[in-house]
Amino acid sequence: MPVEIEESTRRCTLIGEDLRIEGEGPDIEIVTDEQMHMSVALLAGQRVPITEAEADALTVAGAVDSRRHLKASVPGSVI
């Protein structure tokens, strides 16, 4: 699991390939990566792909949710 959340302090750890970065929930932004078709957590200039469940858990910890929901019916959508 690439995300660890300390519920009592809302301190979050993002774990990626050769990367382990920690920060406060509100310092994390969650965005949609249209090419990968998934959510990505951004912290201190680093990008970590995450599941939707992990994205939801990070928003509970205070992360900024900047995801865009992609739909096949929207012109220009990658889906």
C-alpha beads as a LAMMPS data file, in Angstrom:
LAMMPS data file: protein, C-alpha beads

79 atoms
78 bonds

1 atom types
1 bond types

-500.0 500.0 xlo xhi
-500.0 500.0 ylo yhi
-500.0 500.0 zlo zhi

Masses

1 110.0

Atoms # bond

1 1 1 0.000 0.000 0.000
2 1 1 1.607 3.282 -1.064
3 1 1 -0.175 5.355 1.608
4 1 1 0.083 5.257 5.405
5 1 1 -2.013 7.600 7.545
6 1 1 -1.570 8.212 11.252
7 1 1 -5.191 8.919 12.147
8 1 1 -4.502 10.710 15.432
9 1 1 -2.119 13.272 13.900
10 1 1 -3.219 13.159 10.224
11 1 1 0.436 12.681 9.294
12 1 1 0.669 10.864 5.972
13 1 1 3.402 8.835 4.308
14 1 1 3.415 8.309 0.542
15 1 1 5.409 5.326 -0.651
16 1 1 6.510 4.933 -4.244
17 1 1 9.341 3.393 -6.193
18 1 1 12.524 4.396 -4.349
19 1 1 10.499 7.073 -2.519
20 1 1 9.104 7.517 0.965
21 1 1 7.880 11.023 1.758
22 1 1 5.944 12.282 4.780
23 1 1 3.754 15.309 5.274
24 1 1 0.622 16.680 6.837
25 1 1 -2.684 15.785 5.193
26 1 1 -3.418 19.349 4.013
27 1 1 -0.001 19.518 2.305
28 1 1 -1.043 16.744 -0.096
29 1 1 -2.975 17.363 -3.311
30 1 1 -4.791 14.584 -5.143
31 1 1 -5.092 14.981 -8.921
32 1 1 -6.248 12.865 -11.842
33 1 1 -3.557 11.641 -14.211
34 1 1 -5.466 11.288 -17.487
35 1 1 -2.748 9.254 -19.199
36 1 1 -2.526 6.705 -16.382
37 1 1 -6.325 6.755 -15.799
38 1 1 -5.845 6.985 -12.036
39 1 1 -5.335 9.343 -9.138
40 1 1 -1.940 10.666 -8.088
41 1 1 -0.935 12.171 -4.734
42 1 1 1.372 15.191 -4.936
43 1 1 3.624 16.167 -2.051
44 1 1 6.780 18.295 -2.150
45 1 1 6.982 17.998 -5.933
46 1 1 6.786 14.196 -5.850
47 1 1 4.038 12.146 -7.554
48 1 1 2.754 8.839 -6.175
49 1 1 0.015 6.869 -8.005
50 1 1 -2.739 5.815 -5.591
51 1 1 -6.019 3.920 -5.619
52 1 1 -9.364 5.676 -5.289
53 1 1 -9.754 4.212 -1.790
54 1 1 -6.384 5.696 -0.804
55 1 1 -7.381 9.030 -2.361
56 1 1 -10.574 9.033 -0.295
57 1 1 -8.626 8.201 2.882
58 1 1 -6.207 11.062 2.193
59 1 1 -9.086 13.523 1.777
60 1 1 -10.363 12.462 5.211
61 1 1 -6.876 13.322 6.521
62 1 1 -7.241 16.805 4.990
63 1 1 -5.658 16.404 1.544
64 1 1 -6.825 18.765 -1.202
65 1 1 -9.029 16.882 -3.664
66 1 1 -8.410 18.232 -7.185
67 1 1 -9.491 15.075 -9.011
68 1 1 -11.454 15.354 -12.238
69 1 1 -13.939 12.616 -12.981
70 1 1 -13.424 11.376 -16.525
71 1 1 -16.428 10.297 -18.582
72 1 1 -16.596 8.661 -21.971
73 1 1 -19.429 10.988 -22.982
74 1 1 -17.314 14.143 -22.508
75 1 1 -15.610 15.329 -25.728
76 1 1 -11.847 14.889 -25.463
77 1 1 -12.067 12.405 -22.586
78 1 1 -9.336 9.778 -22.549
79 1 1 -11.838 7.115 -21.506

Bonds

1 1 1 2
2 1 2 3
3 1 3 4
4 1 4 5
5 1 5 6
6 1 6 7
7 1 7 8
8 1 8 9
9 1 9 10
10 1 10 11
11 1 11 12
12 1 12 13
13 1 13 14
14 1 14 15
15 1 15 16
16 1 16 17
17 1 17 18
18 1 18 19
19 1 19 20
20 1 20 21
21 1 21 22
22 1 22 23
23 1 23 24
24 1 24 25
25 1 25 26
26 1 26 27
27 1 27 28
28 1 28 29
29 1 29 30
30 1 30 31
31 1 31 32
32 1 32 33
33 1 33 34
34 1 34 35
35 1 35 36
36 1 36 37
37 1 37 38
38 1 38 39
39 1 39 40
40 1 40 41
41 1 41 42
42 1 42 43
43 1 43 44
44 1 44 45
45 1 45 46
46 1 46 47
47 1 47 48
48 1 48 49
49 1 49 50
50 1 50 51
51 1 51 52
52 1 52 53
53 1 53 54
54 1 54 55
55 1 55 56
56 1 56 57
57 1 57 58
58 1 58 59
59 1 59 60
60 1 60 61
61 1 61 62
62 1 62 63
63 1 63 64
64 1 64 65
65 1 65 66
66 1 66 67
67 1 67 68
68 1 68 69
69 1 69 70
70 1 70 71
71 1 71 72
72 1 72 73
73 1 73 74
74 1 74 75
75 1 75 76
76 1 76 77
77 1 77 78
78 1 78 79
